[in-house]
Amino acid sequence: MTTRDDPFPPDAPVEVIPFPFHAHQLACLREVKRSRTFTAAAERLGVSQPALSQALAALERHVGVPLFERDGRRRALTEAGQEVARFAEAVLGQAAELRSWIAAWRQGEAGSLAVGMIDAASLYLLPGTIGAFRTTHPDVDLRLLVDTSEALMERVRRFDLDLAFVIGPAGDDLEAHPVQTEALHVYAPPGSAASPEGAAWALYPAGSHTRSLIDAGLRRLGIIPRVMLESSNPEVLRQVVALGLGWSVLPAAVAEEDAAPRAERREQVAERTLLGVRRVGAAADARVEAFLRLALAR
C-alpha cells in the first residue's frame, strides 16, 4: 500500500542517472582553474602534462561540451568549463569532508550515540559517566532515554538504542557487562516500631526484574507485602518511606542519601546487578566502547 509520503511507490520505475566523471578528472579540472595553466596544474598534481591533458579530454567527452577555448598561447575555461569546475570544487570538497567525518566516526569522535538507562542508573550510578563522556567526546550527539529494564532491552533489540544499562538477567541475544552490584534492604519509616506485616508498602512495579528479586527475598523472610504504590522511580519510593506513609525495599544509595528524615534500614532482601547491554554481534562502535569503558571504570 502506497502512502502519501512514500517517494518510491511499488513497481514505480526508478531512473538511474549515470555519473561518468572520475574524481581524478574533476581534480585535474579544479587544479587547472586554480593554477591557470596546464603546466602548473600538472606540477601541483604530480602528473605529467600529457596525462593531465588526457584526463581533461576524457572529461570533456563525457560532458559533451567544450570546456576550454584558445586564448592566444593558453587555454581558458569556457562558460560550461567554469560551471563544471564549480561542480568539481563542490564535489571534491564534500568528498574530503566525508572522508574526514568517516575518519572521526571510526575513532568515536563523531556521529551519535543512543544510551538507555533505568531510573537508578540515571540518578546516582552513571551521572559521572555521562559528564565524562561529554567532556571526552564533545562532537558526539549523545541521546539518553530513561525507562524500565524490559523496555530498554527491547529497544536495544530493535536497534533503537546502541547501549542500555539495565537490571539483569539479560537474554542470550544481548551481550551483558556487569557494571555494579548493590544490595537491596527493607526500609521502614523513621522511628517506626511497627511490624512490616500488615503495613503499607511502596515497591518497584510488578513484573520488573527488580521487583522479582524483591518478592523472592520478602518471601524468604516470611513477608507478604500489602502494596499501596508502585513506581520504577526509586526517589518516589524513598519519599513514601521518609514521609512515614509506608515501607519499601531500596538500595542504600537512594534510601540513605543526605536528606531528612531518613528511613531506617532493616534486613537485606536481595542483590541486583546493573548490566551494560548491547546486541550480540553488533558492529564494533568506538562510541559504545568508550561509554561502557567509562561506566566500568566508575
N, C-alpha and C positions, 0 to 999 in steps of 0.2 A: 504494500500500500504506500503510495507516494504522499508525503506531507508537503505543506506549503514551503517549508524551509529546506526541503531536500534538493540540493543542487544537481544531483545525478539520479533522476528518476529511473526505475528499472527499464532495461532494454534501450535506453536512450543512447544514440551514437556518441562516442567520445572522440573529439577531434584531437589528434596528436600533432603538435606543431614542431617541425624539425628545428634543431638548433645546430646548424652546420659549423659554427665557429669553434675554433680551438683556442684555449686560453693563451697559448704561445703566440698565435696570430694577433689576438687582441693586445697582448703585452707589447708586441712589435709596433703596432699602430699607436698605442699610448706613448711609447718612448719616442717615436718619430715626432709626435706632436710636441712633446716636452723638449726634445733636443733640437728640433727644427731641421736637422739634416740626417740623411741615412747613415753617413759615416759616424757621426757622434752617437746615434742611437745604437748602431751595431757595437761600438766600443763599450757602451754602458751595459748592454745586454750580454756581452761576452760572446758574440757570434760573429761570423764573417758577414761582410756586406752582401755577397750573393745569397747567403742563407736568409738574411733579413728580407731581401727583395723577393725571394721565392715565397716566403710566408705571407708577405703583403699582397703578392699577386694572387695567391690562393684565396686569401680573404676577399679580395676584390671580385674574384669569380663567384664566390659563394653569395656575396651581396648582390651582384648583378648590376652594379652601377659603378662608374669611375670614382675612385677615392682620391686620386691625385691628378694634377694637371701641371704642365710645364710652366715654369716662371723663370725664363732665362735658363741658366745652367742648373737651377734647383727645381725640385718638385714641391708644389704646395697642395695642401688639402683642399678638395672641393667642398661645396656646401654639404654634400652627402658624407664626405670623408670626415668633416667636422662633427657631424651628428653621430657617426659610427664611433669616432674617437671618444665622444662624451659617453656613449654607451659602454665602451671599453673601460673608461675610468670608473664608471659606476659598478660594473660587474666585477672587475678585479678588486676594487675597494671592498665590496661586500664579501667577496671570497676571502680576502685577507681577514676581515672581521670575523667571518665564520670560523676560519682556522684558529684564530686567537681564542674565540669563545669555546671551541671544542677542546683546545689545549687546557683552558682553565677548568672546563667541566670535568675532564678526566682527572684533574688534580683535586677536584672537590671544591673549587673556588668560584663556581658559577652555577646557574640553574636554580632549581627549587628542591625543597625537602619537606615532605608532609609527615608529621610525627603525631601520633595519638598517645594519650596517657589517661590513666584513671585519676579521679579527684585527688587521691592521696599523693600520687606522684607529682601532680601539678602544684600541690600546696606546700609540701615540705621535703620531698625526696629529690626533685630534679630542678628546682629554680636555679641553682648554681650552674648546672649543666647547660641550661638554656642560655644564661648570660655568657658563659664561657664560649659557647658555640657562636653566638652573635659577635663576640669580640674577635674570634679567630677566623670566622668566615663571614665577613660583613657583606659580601656581594651575593650570598646565597639567600634566596627568598624562603625563609623558614615559616612554615604554616603549622599551627598547633590545633589539635582537636581534643577536647575532654569528653569522655564517655565511659560506659561500663566496659569491663574486660571483654565480655561476649561480643558487644557491638564493635569494639576496636579490632578484635581478631578477625571478625567477618570483613571489616573494611580492608584489612591487610590482604586477605584472600582475594578480594575484589579489585585489588590494585589501586584502591583509593588512598591508601597510606603506604609510605615506604618503610615505616618503623613504628612500633607501638610498645608501650610499657604497660603491662597487664599483670593480673594475678593469675598464676598457673592453676591447673596444668594447661599446657598448650597442645594442640593437635599435632599429629605426625607430619602434617603439611606445613608446619611452621618451625622455623629454626629459632630455638629459645636460648637466651643468655641470662643466667641468674644475675641480678643486679644487687639485690639486698633482701635479707630475710629479717622479719620483725615479728615479735611476739604480740599476741592479742590477749588482753586481760579484761576481766569483768571490772566495770567501774560503777560505783554506787554514788548517789547524790551526796554532796558534802554533809557530814555529820549524821548520815543515815545509820540507824540502828536496826532497821527493818530487815527482814529476810528477803532474798530475791524471789522466793516462792510467792506467787500472787501479785508481785509488783508489776508495774507497767514497764515495758521495755521499748527502747528505740534501737533498731538494728538495721544493718545493710539489707537491701531488697532480697526477698525470697527468690531463689534460683540463681543468685550471683555466686561466683566462686568463693568470695569471702564469707558469704552467709552460709554456704555449705560447710565450710570449716568451723564456723561458729556453732551451728546447730549440732554438729557431731561432738564438739567439745562440751557444750552445755549438757547434752545427753549423758556424757560420761560423768558429769558432776551431779546428775540426777535433777537438772533444772529444766522445766518446760516453760519457756517464757510466754508471757501474755503481751504480745506485740501490739503497741498502740500507734507506732510510727515507723515507717521505713524510708531510708534515704541512702543514696550512694555517696552523699557528701559527708565525710566524717566530721566536718565542722558543725553541721546541723546536729548530728548525734551528740557531739560534745556539749553543745549548748543545752540540749534537753537535760543531760545529766547535771550540768552546772547550775541550772535553774531549779533543780530538785523535782523535775517532772517525771523522771524515770531512770532506769538502769540501762547500761549499754555494754558493748564489747568493742574495745578500741585499741589501736596501737598507742604506746606511751607518747610518741612524738606529737600526737594530736591531743590526747586527754590531759597531758601534763605540761602543756605549753605554759608560758608565763602569763597566766590570766587568773583572776579571782572572781568567784570562788572556784576552788579546784576540786575535781572529782576524786573520789577515794578508790585507789587501786585494790582489787581483790585477787582472786585466783587467775592464773594463766589458763586460757582456754585452748589456744591453738597457736600455730605459727603460719605465716603466709610469706610467700616469696614473690617479689616483684621481678618479672621477666621482661627483657627486651626481646621482642619477636619480630621476625621478618619472614617472607615467603621462602620456603625451601627451594633452592635452585635459582633464586633471584640473581640477576646480573650484578657483578661487583659494582659498588657505588661508593665513591670516596666520601660523599657527604654522610651516608648512613654509617659507614665505618667510623668516621670521625665523631659523630654524635654519640654512638654507642661506646666508643673508647672513652669519651669524657664522662659518660654516665658510670661506667665501670670504675673509673679512677676515683670518682667521688663517693 
